């Protein structure tokens, strides 16, 4: 964490300072890992998504749940015409079980989808 950013942090009207690998006030201490202060407990974010993918993966897929939710969402968020997608190469990071990948392929994209856990 850059020391000049510390001035932007305060808790209970108390300023924070960097001490070793922590962001500290008189009452609080937050671990800094990889330059990022951690304000929430260490839980495995990736484990939660792994559980979701294992138990409910098919519920996310339009082809399995009988809806057009993902399809509609992609078109609504991008505001691109359907023909825009044809032949485009898309890198999808954090694809999870692949519900957006499914739709991008349906729209004619070439898709490289990756998901990581750590």
C-alpha positions in Angstrom: 0.0 0.0 0.0 1.3 3.4 -0.9 2.0 5.5 2.2 0.6 8.6 0.6 -2.8 6.9 0.3 -3.1 6.5 4.1 -4.5 10.0 4.4 -7.7 8.8 2.7 -8.5 6.3 5.5 -10.0 6.9 8.9 -12.1 5.0 11.3 -14.3 6.5 14.0 -12.8 9.9 13.1 -9.3 8.5 13.9 -6.6 8.6 11.3 -4.8 5.4 10.3 -1.2 4.7 9.8 0.9 1.9 8.4 2.8 -0.1 11.0 4.8 -3.0 9.6 2.3 -5.0 7.5 -0.8 -3.5 9.0 -3.0 -0.4 8.7 -3.7 0.7 12.3 -5.6 3.1 14.5 -5.7 3.3 18.2 -8.6 0.7 18.2 -8.2 -1.2 14.9 -5.7 -3.2 13.0 -6.1 -4.4 9.4 -3.6 -6.7 7.7 -2.0 -5.4 4.5 -1.5 -8.3 2.1 -0.1 -7.7 -1.5 -0.4 -4.0 -0.9 -4.1 -4.2 -0.1 -5.6 -3.6 3.4 -8.0 -6.4 4.3 -11.1 -4.9 6.0 -13.0 -8.2 6.1 -12.3 -11.5 7.7 -10.2 -14.0 5.7 -12.7 -16.4 4.1 -12.1 -18.2 1.0 -13.9 -16.2 -1.7 -13.0 -18.9 -4.3 -14.3 -21.7 -2.1 -17.8 -20.0 -2.0 -17.9 -19.9 -5.8 -16.6 -23.4 -6.0 -19.6 -24.5 -3.9 -22.0 -22.5 -6.0 -20.6 -24.1 -9.2 -20.8 -27.6 -7.8 -24.3 -27.3 -6.4 -26.1 -24.9 -8.7 -24.0 -24.6 -11.9 -26.8 -25.7 -14.2 -29.2 -23.2 -12.7 -27.1 -20.4 -14.2 -27.3 -21.6 -17.7 -30.1 -20.3 -19.9 -30.1 -23.6 -21.8 -30.8 -25.5 -18.6 -33.1 -23.2 -16.7 -35.4 -22.4 -19.6 -34.9 -18.6 -19.4 -33.2 -16.0 -21.5 -31.9 -14.1 -18.4 -28.2 -14.2 -19.3 -28.8 -13.5 -23.0 -31.0 -10.5 -22.1 -28.6 -9.2 -19.5 -25.6 -9.3 -21.9 -27.5 -7.5 -24.7 -29.0 -5.0 -22.2 -25.6 -4.2 -20.5 -23.6 -3.8 -23.7 -26.3 -2.2 -25.8 -24.7 -3.8 -28.9 -26.7 -5.2 -31.7 -26.7 -9.0 -32.0 -24.8 -8.9 -35.2 -21.9 -7.1 -33.5 -20.9 -10.2 -31.6 -20.5 -12.4 -34.7 -16.8 -13.4 -35.1 -15.5 -11.3 -32.2 -12.8 -12.9 -30.0 -13.7 -12.4 -26.3 -11.6 -13.0 -23.2 -13.9 -13.8 -20.4 -12.2 -13.7 -17.0 -13.9 -15.2 -14.0 -16.3 -17.3 -16.0 -17.3 -19.6 -13.2 -19.7 -22.2 -14.5 -19.8 -20.5 -17.9 -23.3 -19.0 -18.2 -22.0 -15.9 -20.0 -19.7 -18.1 -22.1 -22.7 -20.1 -23.3 -24.4 -16.9 -24.5 -21.3 -15.4 -26.1 -20.9 -18.6 -28.1 -24.5 -18.5 -29.1 -24.1 -15.0 -30.3 -21.2 -16.1 -32.6 -18.2 -15.1 -30.5 -14.9 -17.0 -30.3 -14.5 -17.2 -26.5 -11.5 -17.9 -24.2 -12.9 -18.3 -20.7 -10.8 -18.5 -17.6 -11.6 -18.8 -13.9 -9.2 -19.0 -11.1 -9.1 -20.0 -7.5 -6.4 -19.2 -5.0 
